[in-house]
Amino acid sequence: MAKVSFIGMGVMGYPMAGHLKVKGGHDVTVYNRTVAKAEAWAKQYDGKFAPTPAQAAEGADFVFTCVGNDDDLRSVTTGENGVLSSMKAGAILIDNTTASAEVARELYAAAKEKGVDFIDAPVSGGQAGAENGVLTVMCGGDEVVFEKARPVIDAYARMVGLMGPVGAGQLTKMINQICIAGIVQGLAEGIHFGKQAGLDIEKVVDVISKGAAGSWQMENRHKTMNAGKYDFGFAVDWMRKDLGIVLEEARRNKAKLPLTALVDQFYGDVQAMGGDRWDTSSLLARLDKK
């Protein structure tokens, strides 16, 4: 059993911290900007909560963060009352936020100055993956540190991989989002085309999902998409944040991402329709709009 702190009780962090407590058997203290969520977690999991990130991280062997964006991450790590102000030497800071590779490298350097190790470890699998403890975790950092952290991360993961040096986890998550954007747009266009052609979408998907067109998105989202329901997971606002990070990195490394840039604009159209909190499969709503 390790002493663990978890910063960020959002839709992902709340259940992830729960798995660290229940499945991992660790002594877990949490922090959340909205105190009520931290209190609720502590009550549900018989854990503890602290009023600041620094207090949550005191004496911890492993500190996890899962917040909104780069600035939120800086606030809870290097900011006033951030975790790096209180973490002990030799502890490991593990960041599950989907953020930039640049901030990952920045935090790696800041942690090293404090004698603390750092791993960027963004996750994929959405809210359901977090709740079921079957997330895919893409890590960047030093191998010896990764090997120490992996058994703890396993509590909420199905797959954990070291992708390279610090920042490689975030870069891998960017590739994940690039691929998802193209897949969802293709599925949306396929369903839209089928409806316009008067086909039975259930029959169509039952056949094509067994061939080369099959995907997780098709298996898990085609029914809700066909029904025009978009309240099942990763929100458009979050996807646009992620794609913004992707496109900024592409400008830096000169990668050509014409489809990703186009799908990002399409998600902007969905936001203009009031779909900020719709899930990412709502690209179909844009096509079906009369």
N, C-alpha and C positions, 0 to 999 in steps of 0.2 A: 504493500500500500504506500502511495506517495501523497505528499501534501500538494494539492492542486488549487489553483484559482482560475476562474473563468470570467472574462470581462465581456459583457454583451449578452443580454437575455432576449434577443429577437427570436423570430420564428425558427432560426437555425440553432442559435446558441443555447436556448432554453433546453431543448431535448438533448443536445450534445453534452451539455454539462450534466444532465440527468444520467446519461449512459456512463459518464466518467465516475459518477457516484455509485450507481447500482451495479452495472456490469463490471466496471473496473475496480470497484471496491475502494476508491480513493477518498481521502478526506478533502472535500471540496468546499471552497468559499467563493461566492459569486458577487459580482458588482453589475449594476445596471443604472443608467442615467435616470430612468424612471424607477424610483425605489420600490414601488408597489410590485413590479415584476420580480425583482430580486427577493422580496419578502415572500411572494407566492411560491417561487421556486424553492426557497429554504423550507417552507412549510410542507410542500409536496414531497420533497426528497430528504427531509430530515437533515438538511445541510445548514450552511451558514451564509450570511451575506454581510458585506462591508459597505460603509458610506462613501468610500473613495477607491479608485483603482489601486492606489499605493497601499492602502490598508488591506485590501483583498490579497495583494501579492506578498505581503510580509511573511517571510519564512517559507514560501512555497518552493517546491522543487521544480514544478512546471506551471507556467502561466500561459493560459490560452486567451486570445482575443478574437472576437468575431463581431465587427462593427460595420458601419455603413460605407465609408470611403477613406481615401488617403488622409484627409484632414481629421476625421473622427479617430483614425488610427494613431495619428501623431498626438492627438489630445490625450488619449488614454495610455500612451506609452512614454513619450518624451515631454509631454506637457506638465503643467503644475499638477501635482498629486498623481502623476502617471506612474505606471508600474515600475519603470526603470529607476525611479527614485528610491525604491525600497527593496527591489529584488536582491537576493543574496548572491554572492559570487558562486559560479558553478551551476546556477539555475538555468533553465531553458525557457525561452519565450517562443511560443508557437502561435503564429498568426494565421487564422482561418478566414480572414477577410478576403474578399476578391478585391484586390487593389492593384496598384501599378508595380512593375518590377523595380522602378526607381525608388519607391518608398521602402520596398523590401531591402534594397541595398543600403539605404539610409539607416534603417533600423538595425541592420546587421552591424554597421559601424558603431552606432550609438550603444548597442548592447555590449560590444567588445570592450568599449571604454570602461564599462561598469563591471567587467569580468563575467558577463552573462552571455550565454549562447543564444542563437536565433535561428529559427526555421520559418520560411514562408510556406504555408500549407493550405492554399485555397481548396475548397471542396466542390464536388459536383454530386447531384442526386436530389436536390431540392428539399422542400419541407418534409416530404414523405421519407426520403432517404435519411434525413436527420432524425425523424421520429422513430424510424425502424432500426437505426444504428447501422446503416449499410451505405454510407457515403464513400465516394472515391476521393482520395486525398492525394494531391499532387505537391510534392515537397521540393524545396530548394534549400541547400545548405551544406554543411560539412558532414561527411559520411559518419564519422564517429558520433556526432551529435544526433544525427538521424537515428542511428541504431539504439541510442538511449531513449529517444522519444517514441519510437515506433510502437513498443508494447503498450504505451499509454494511449496513443492515438487509436490503436486497434479497438478500443472500447466503443467507438462510434463509427467505425469504418468497415467496409467490405474489401476495399483495395487501398493500399498505401504504397506509394512509390517515390523513390528519390530520383528526381529528374535531372539533377545537376547542381551547380553551385547556387548560392543565394540568388533569388530572382527567377530561377528556372521553374519553380512551382507556379508562379504567377504567369509566366509566359505560356506554360502548358495549359493553364486555365483559359487563357486568351484563345488558344487554338480550339479548345472545347467549345467556347462560345461562338467562334467563327463557324464551326461545323454545325452546331445546333441552328444558327440563324438560317443557313442555307437549307437545311432539312425541313424546318418548319415552314419556310416560304414555299418550298416545293410541294409539301403536303397540302398546304392551304390552296395552292393553285390546282392541284389534282382534285381535291374535293369540290372546289368551286366549279371546275370544268365538268365533273361528273354530274353535279346537280343541274347545271345548265343544259347538259345533254339528256337529262331525264332518266339517268341510271339510278339503280338502287345502291347507295353508297356502301351499305353493310355488305352486300354481295360482292361489290367490287373489291373492298378492302379484304374480305375473307380470302379472295383469290390472290391478289397482288402482294399481300403481306407475307405470303409463303415463298415469294420469289425475291429477286434482287432489289425490289423497291421497299422491302420490309425494313422497319426501324422501330426503335423504342417509342418514338413519337407517334408513329402510325398505330402501334398496338395499344398505347395508353391514352391517346388523345383524340382518335378519329371519332369516337362516339359523341364526346362532348362538343367537339367542333361541329359535327353534323347537326347537333341539336342547338347550336348557337349559344352554348354555355361556356363561359370563360372565367371560372372562379376556381381553378385547380392548380395552384402552385405559383411558380416564379413569375412575378409581376413585370409588366412592360416597363415601368419606371426603372426597375433593377436591371433589366436587360439593356436598356439604353445607357445606363451608367456603365455597364460592362463593355458594351460595344464602343463607347466613348474612349475607354481605356485602351481597347484593341486598336482603334483607329489612330490614337495618339502614338502608340508604340510603332504602328506601321509607318507613320510619318518619320519616326526616328530611325527605323532600320530599313526604310525604303521598300518594304513589302507592298505588293500590289493587291488590294482587296476590293475590287469593284463590286462584287456581289454583297459583301458585308456592308459596305457603305450604302448600297441601295436599300438593303433590308433595314438598316438603321433609320433611313428616311421613312420607310414604310411604317416602322414602329412610331415615328413621329406623327404620322397620319392617324394612327390608332389613338395616340394620346389626345390629338385634336378632336377625336370623336368622344372623348370622355373616358377612354379606356386605360388610364394611368395604372390602375390596379388590376386590370384584367390580366389573365395569364398569357404567356408568350404565344400560345396557339391562336390568339385573337387576330393574327394576321388575316385569317379568313374573314373576319367581320369587315375588314376594309374592302375586300373583294366583293362580298355579298351586299354591301351597302347600295341601296337603290338610289 
